[in-house]
């Protein structure tokens, strides 16, 4: 087996045990608490972590990523790369979807062709655009032809494979999913829970549970209290710092606390006239007291970030630094841009207009609300008329940020298994998740170099150059590199395996 890419392993991964083989369930139901409801259960269209993690139970991809982020065989039992732009997968024999229908190379082709179709509007389409062609060589063999070498490809091929026949027959996978993963959907009570049961046609080792319930509890502390009350068997980040410390000291629970694969950041809408000048974005960023946010509001469970490159990444360098907290420097920069307190009312103005900006985030995370309100207070002290807008996650994300109607939004990205995953779709011109409208041809070129080179040293150079530009132009201001926390009941009768991506498989006895 010769992989096209092996992404660098995350340092300090904590494995809590290995999944046992065997087919007898050891637990009837595991109840997992999560913060938001899934938006869809079609893996090609997922936008939120609950959808992605639940889809990972219902579907299988060509590969899966281990807790150390290495691609391992899943539906594909092996693969080879005869040249840098070709990769050939051999599927396991006799694969079936959960309804017993066969899963063949045609389903793999269909899955990726639909993702690549611009009209399908797959949120993660940009991750797959270097794929020029997907062909079924025979029912068990799939050939990918790339337009150029593509280093991160294997880390993205955990995408769940869907049934061509079911979709073409009119089945709506968003609400009635059909996959080849370890679990299958039993019921979805919107806003409350998602009920899953074992897939009897699963190709691999059976889960150690008969059923799984994904319980939606929006408030972080309420979710922690539900674990303490015995209503949940496991919860994971996002969690409030005070709850993390309390649960860590409770000997009823096992835990995993490790560097995560996510960032918390400010998304500047550079299409907004107020924020179109990088100097203005720098001034606003200089009013963000990262140390207080990270070490007091988040009580040190995350780390202060310095750039778009995470310290756990092979591409990281301490030489790239975004602006740091400097109130006087921010005011001086605003003054140089023509904003001054001409009325003596404490609010900066220009051409008779006060310097007004709206900060926004979602209501489900109290620490993000507190962070936004703290940033608001610091901006107001500096003469900025800062306002705050809070909405529930679906409204905030889908109806506000993703439509580019925000000014400065506090958000997070997870599952950053490669620098490409944080940067390409988000910060290239016209990228599918470039909600702030950022565009820089030099950055576009560097990010293309970063994903197309198979030489890690060259990839590192490209990403560091791009990061240096982004640290100055600031379409994103990274507040913190997130930690990952998992807490689970010690009554779970099998070894639990933590995965920094937050996947659920380690909670049903299938982690590694």
N, C-alpha and C positions, 0 to 999 in steps of 0.2 A: 504494500500500500504506500503510495508516494503522494503525500499531500502537496497541493499547490502552495499553501501557506500554513505555517504554524505560528499563530500570534503569540507574543511573549506571555509567559505565565505571570499572573499577578503575585507579587511578593506577599508573604505572610498569610497565605490562604489557610484557613483553619478547617480541617476535615474532622467531623465528629464521629465518623464511623463509615463502614462500607455496607451497602445494601446486601441483604442475604439473598441467595438464590432460593428457588422453591416456589410453589404455587398455592400454598395454603395461606389464607388471610390470617393475620395475627391480631387484627383489630377490626371491629365492625365499621365504625365511622370516625374519621378524623375531621375536626371542625377548625378551619383556618380563617382567622380574621383578616380583613383587608379594608382599605379606606374608601375606595370608590367602586361603584358598579362598573361592570364591563360595558363598553359601548357596542361591541359586536363580538360574535364568536366565529367569524370568518377570519382565519389567521392572516389573510392577505390584506385585510382592511383594519387591523387593530391599531389603535392610537394610544391606549392607556395601558398601564402595567397590569391591571387586573385582567383585562382582555388577553394580553400577551401570555400571562402566566397560566390562565385557565386554558387557553388554546394549546399551550404546551402539554397539557394533560390529555386533551381530546385528540390532538394530532401528533404525528411524528414527522420529522424532517429527514432529509437525506443524511444529515449528521446531527449530533447533539454536542453541546459544549460541556465539558466536565467542569468541576469546581475550580480547576486550575486553568480553565478557558481553552483547553486543547480540544480540537475537533475529534470526535470518536464516532465509529460506525453506528448508524441508526437504521433507517430503511436501506441505505447503501451498506453492503457488507465490505466493500473495498472500492478504491478509486486509484486512478493513475493519471499522470500528466505527461503524455508523450512529447509535448512541447509547451512553451510558456503560455500559449493562448488556447490550449485544449485540455479539458479534463473529462475523463470518462468514468462514470459510476456504474458499478455492477450491483443491482438490487438483490436483496435476499429472495430466496425462492418462496413462492406460495403466499405472498403478502395479501392481506385482506383488510378492507375497511370494517368498521364495527358492525355493519349490517351484513357482513359475510361476502360482499361483492369483492372481486379481485382488484388489487392495486398494482398497476403496471407502469411501464415507462411512459405510456400515453398520459397518465395522470400527472406525472412529474412535468412533462412538457406543457400540459394545459395550465398547471399552476403558475409556472414562470412566464408563460406567454401572456396570461391575463394580467399578471403583475406588471409586466413591461408595456402593456397597452396603455397609452396615455389617457384614453377615454375611461379606463377602469378606475383611474385616480387612486391607485394604491399609495398610502402614505409613505411607504418605504421603497417606492419605485427606484429612487435615485441610487439605492444600495446595489441595484442589479443592472443598471444601464450599461455597464461594460459587457454584459452578455449579449452577443450578437445573434446567436442561434442556439436553440435547444432541440435536440433530435432524439427520437426513439430509434436506436439502432436495431433493437429487438425488444420483446416484452420485458426483458430484465436488464437492458443496457441503455443508459442515457448519456449522450454526448453534449457537452457544453463547449461552444466555440466563442471565444472572447474577442472583442475588437482590439484589445491590447492586454498585456499581462495585468492581472488584478490581484494585488497582494491580499486584501482582506476577504476574498470570496468565501473561503471555507467557513469563516466565523459567521457568515450570514446565511449559510445553507441549512440552518436549523428551522427555516421557514416550513410550517406545516403543509403537507401535501394534501390537496383536496381532490375529491372525486369528480372527474370530468363528466361522467354519465349523470351523476346526481345534479350537478349544476345545470347541465344542458337539459335535464328533465324538469327543471323549474324549481328545484329545492333551494330554499333560501338559507344558506349556511350561516348567515348573521344570527338567526334565531333558532335554526334547526341544524346544528353542525353535524358533519359526518367525517370522521377522521380515522386514523389508524394508530392512535395513541393509546396509553394504558387505561384511560377512562372514557366514558361516554356520558352525554348529558341526559339527566332524568327530568329535571325541572329547573326553570329559571323564574324566580319570583322577583321581578324588577324592583331594584332598590333595597332588597332584603337579602336574598341568598341565591346561590347557584348550586344545585344538587347534582352530583356525579356518581356514577357507579362503575364497577370494573368492566372493561371491555373484554368479553369472553373470546373475541377473535384477535386479541393483541398478539403480535408476533414474538414479543420478548417475555422476560420473567414477569410474572404477575405482581401487582402491587401487594403490599402487606396489609391493605385495608380493603374492605368490601365496598365502602362508599366514602365519598369526600364531600364536605359542604364548605363552600366559600361564603362566609358570612360578612355582609357589608355593614361596617360600623364606622361612620365617617370621622367621628371625633377620636383623636389619638388616645386621650386619657380614658375615654369610655371603652375603647378597645382593650387597653391594658387591664382595666378593671374587670372586663368580661373574662379575660384569661385568669385573673386572680380568683374570680368567682367560680371557675370551673366550666364556664359556658363555652369557652374556646380551648382548643388544644395547642394552638400555635399562633403567634403574631410576629410580624417583622417590620422593618423600616417601611414607611416613616413612623417614628415614635417620638414622643416628647421626651426631652432629656431627663426631667424629673422622674418619669416613669421608667426609663432605662435604668437609672441608678437604683430605684426601688426593686425592680424585678431582678436585677443582677444580684442583689443581696438575699433574694428569696430562694431557699434551698429546695423548694418544690419544683423549680424550673431549671432545665438545661438552657444554655445560651451559646451563641456564637457572636462575637463582636470583632469586626475586622475592617480593614479599609474597603470601601465600597467601589462601585463602578459608576458613580454618579456625581453630578455637580449641582449646586444651587447657584443661580445666576440671575442677573438683570438683563432682560431683553430690551434693547433700545430700538424703537421704531424709527429707523433712519429716514423713512419716507415722510415722517412728520416734519413740517418746516422748522419747528423749534429744535429738533434733534438731528437735522441733516448735516450740521457742521461737527466734525470730530472734536473740535475744541470745546464745544458745548457739552458733548458727551463726557469728555475728560473732566470738565468742571463738576458735572453732576456726580461722576464716579468718585471724585475726591471728597464728597460729602458722605460716603458710605464707610462707616466705622466697622470694618470687618472684624476686628478683634473683639469688640463688644458683642456683635451679633453671634460670632462663633463661640466665644468662650464664656459669655454670660447668658444670652438668650438660648443658645444651643448647648451650653454648659460643657463645651469641649468634646462633644461626640463627633464633630466634624473637624476639619483642618482649614486654616486660612489659606485661600488659593492665591496664586501669583499670576497665573495665566490660563489659557485654554488647555494647556498640557498638564495632565494629572501627574503627580509625583510617582504614582504606581506604574506609569507608562514608560516603555523603553524610549520614547521620544522626548521625555522630559528634560528640561534644562533650567537651572536656577538663574541663568543669565537673562531670561525673558521675564520682564516684570511689568504688569499693568500699573496704573497710578494707585497710590496708597492714600490713606485718609489724611487730608490736609485742608482744614476749613479756610484758613487764611489764603492758602494758595488757590482754592476754588473761587473765593470772592475776588481775588486779584484777576483771575482768568475771566470771570464774568465781566468785571470792569473793563478789561482790555477788549472785550467783545461788544462793548457799548451799553452794558447793563449797569445802572447805578441807582443809588437811593436818592433820586432827585427831589422827592417829596418829603424826605425826612420821616417817612412812616415805617421804616424798617423793611420795606419790600423793594427789591430791585425792579427797575422799570426801564423801558427803552421805547422811544417814540410814543410816550404816553400809555404804553401797555405794560401791566405788571408781569413779572416773570412767573408764570403759572405752569405747573406740570402735574400730571396725574400719575400716581403710583398705584399699581393694582396687583392683586393675587387672589387666591381662592380661599373659600371659607372653611374647608375641611382641615387645614393645617394651622393650629393656633400659633405655632412658632413663626410661620411665614407672615401671619397677620401682625404679630408683635414686631417682627423685623421691619415690615413695611411702615408700621406706625413709628418705629424708632428712626428710620431713615427720613420719614416725613418731618419729625421733630428737628433733626439735624439740619435739614434743608431750610426749615422755617427760621432757625437761628441764623442761617447764612443769608437770609433775605429772599428766599424762594417761597412763593405761595404754593406750597405743595399740598395736593389733595389726594385722598385715598379712595379707591374703588374696590370693594370686595364682593365677589359673587361665588355661587356654588361652582364646582369644577366644570360641569358640562357647559354652563353659560360662559364662564371665564375663558375656557380653552377654545371651545368650538365657535361660539358666537361673538367672541371678542378678540382674543389674541390671534387665532388662526385666520381671522378676516383682516388683520392688520389695523384694528381700530384702537389699539393701546398706544400709550406713550412709553412708559417704563413699566415692565411687568416682571414680577418675581416668579421664577419658574425653576424647574429642575429637569435635567436629563439623566436617565438611568441606562444601564446595560451598555456602557461605553467599553466594549471589548477591544476596540481599536481606535486610534485617533480619528480615523475616517468617519467613524460612527457619530462623533460629536460635531464634526466640522463640515463634511461635504454637502449633505442635503440642507444643512442649516445655513451655511455661509457662502455658498457659491451663488453666482447670479442666477436667479430663477429657481433655486433649489426648492424641493417639494415642501420642506419645513422651514424655509427662509421667511419667517413671518415678519421680520423687521425690515425686509426689503434691501438688505445690504448688497452692494455690488462693488467689486474691485477686480479688474482683469488679472492683476498680478497674483492676487490671492487665489483666484480661480485656477490659474496655471499651476501654482505651487500645490494646491490640493489635488489637482489631477496627477501631478508628478508623484505625490505621496501615495496615491492608491495604485498607480500603474507600475511602479518599480518593484522588483522582487528583491532588491538589495536593501536590507534594513538600514544600512548606513546612509544610503541616498534618501530613503524615506524619512529618516530622522532629520536630515539636513533640510528637506523640503518643509516638514512640519514646523521645525524651529524657525525658519524664515517666515512662514505664514503666521506663526504665533506672535512674532515680533511686530508684524504689521497690525495684527488684530489687537495687540496690547496698546497700540497707539490710536487706532481708529475706533476701537471699542463698540462694535455692534453688540457684543456681549461683554458684560463685566462679571467675571466669575467670583462670587462671594466665598464659596467654600467647596472643598472636595469632601464629598459625603462619606461618612462611615456607614457600615451595614451592621444591623443588629437583628438577631433572631432569638426569640424566646419560645420554649415549648415545654409542655408538661412532661415530667419524668415518668408519668403513667403510660406514655406511648411505649408499647412493648417491643419496639425494634430500634435499631440505631438510626438516628436522624443525621442527615448530611446537609450541611449548609452550603449554599452556592451564592457567591456575591452578586449574581444577577437577580437573586430573589425568586428563582423558579420554585415551583411547588413539588417537584418530583421527589426531592429529598424528604418531604413530609409525608409521602405515601410509601416510603420504603424503597425508592428507586434511585436515590441520589448516588453520585460517585465523584 
